[in-house]
Amino acid sequence: MKRILFLLLVISSFVSFSQEKRKIEYYAEQQEADEEKYPGATLLIGNVKMIHDGIILTSQQALYYKDKNFFKAIGNVLIKQGDTITQTSNYTDYDANSMQALSWGNVVLKDPTMTLTTDTLHFDRLNQKLYYRSYATIKDQTNTLKSKNGNFYLADKKFTATTRVTVVNPEHHLESDHLDYYTNSGIAYLYGPSTITNTQNDNRIYCEKGFYNTKTDVSHFVKNAKLYLKERTVEGDSLYYDKRKGFASATNNIQVIDTVQNFITRGNYAEIFELKDSLYIIKKALAISIIDKDSMFIHGDTILVTGKPDKRIVRIYHNVKIFKSDLQGKCDSIHTNQANGLTRMFKNPVIWSDQNQITGDTIHLLSNVETEKLDSLKVLNNSFIVSKDSISKEDFNQIKGRNMFGKFRENKLHLLLVKGNAESVYFNRNEDTQVLETITKEISSNIEFTLEQGQIETIKYLKKSDGNTYPPSKLPDDVRKLKGFIWREDEQPKKMEDIFIHDDKSKKPLKEKVKSKKPSVNLDKKKKVKTKGKPKPNRSPKKQ
């Protein structure tokens, strides 16, 4: 029983202490009571001063409701909390029991880090929180923040602003519907659709989640991030941007669009050096060029893009594969000059155009920079072109020489000039029966070919030629396949997704072994094989 009485005494003392602590102290030049006009209130007039639990309020007039512990200040209201916070307004209602203040009319609140202006402001002293619901402007040393709704947490110096939020400084304009802004650090944490615009060069950033340091111009975004630079648009799951250094990095599902060259790069990690006009991209890196309304896809381990738009260079390194609807290729590395349209393929390059496989030590492709169509082809050293016979899986039409020069028509190889040690083997079939009738081998210094639908249509020997024509049964093995013959169809990407398949490096292309010769039978190299109808693919080409 004594213990219970002791507890009741302690509780009673605590309540009395709390009530005493929350009691309002006030002073005024005049005090009046008018129950008819102000029931339950004391009217305070002239240099009114109220003190309660760490705040001091002054005003011209006030109504004090003692029973409710409520204070209504009128005219030139000034509130001070400690040495750091001051607030002015036309009117303030203060509930001492709940420690809630409501101010309205030209409200201005200041602390060492910022100034807040609004029409109506709530002050929750228990939680040290300010909030507004009808627009406010917050200015600090760096930025001006505006929003329709917002909370300011005094302890953390943090604004949580929602609905029509803007953060503006001389260099940037930020728009959002939801952000947290720290006045001491100048960092904004963004939630929901947000856009940051550089007012000096119109660069823009869009994101739906991330943070932006308004003092250092460093930002990091992690949802639907897009960076709009002068000549590029960068997208990625995660985007880091240091505006002062002109550096950006992106991670996962990256897409970089060159808005000048109509050129797209993709991958899962990228670095952009804006001031150096360079782009570095790895991890499933992919370059996409639009050529005559058709896309060319190029994959490699690394993509490096350098230079301004009029002098842009694209380098793609290691395990390079190319896919276009009418052209495929493979090599170790590619160098493309977008200014002159020249693409150079290095180290064991191969391209497939229509039904033709083209190889050499180095391959050059030249595009028309205005029409964006393929213009010409250059194969340097050990040039070789092969096309499979339409019926036999073992027979191949072949052309080889030191160098080859080709011309494209509507993105299809149309003219081919072989210069130096030119050799050719082609299989001639009857137009109607498709029966193999003869095989012709020709040797000349220079040979010119025209192609239709990927097949040789005509042949012109620019210098004296030497050749033989054989019946199928008498064809020597060393004639069927020219020296250096390699068929690499299993390396050809047949669809776009195939360019991401890495070939087994242990499996290198094997040159065809030369077998023992069979006796040759010459059927008069100058005499054409007679066939019915007009020559077609897999038919004997016309000699000129």
QUIKA-V972856 format. One record per helix or strand of 2 or more residues. SS is the DSSP state (H for helix, E for strand). FROM is the first residue (numbers start at 1). TO is the last residue. If there is no record, write none. Layout:
SS_FROM_TO / SS_FROM_TO
This chain:
H_2_22 / E_25_27 / E_30_32 / E_42_52 / E_55_65 / E_70_81 / E_85_95 / E_100_111 / E_114_124 / E_129_132 / E_136_139 / E_144_147 / E_149_153 / E_158_168 / E_172_182 / E_187_198 / E_204_213 / E_218_223 / E_225_228 / E_232_236 / E_238_242 / E_247_258 / E_263_273 / H_274_276 / E_278_291 / E_294_306 / H_309_311 / E_313_324 / E_327_337 / E_342_353 / E_356_367 / E_374_388 / E_396_409 / E_412_429 / E_436_452 / E_455_461 / E_466_471 / H_472_474 / H_477_480 / H_489_491 / H_496_500 / E_542_543
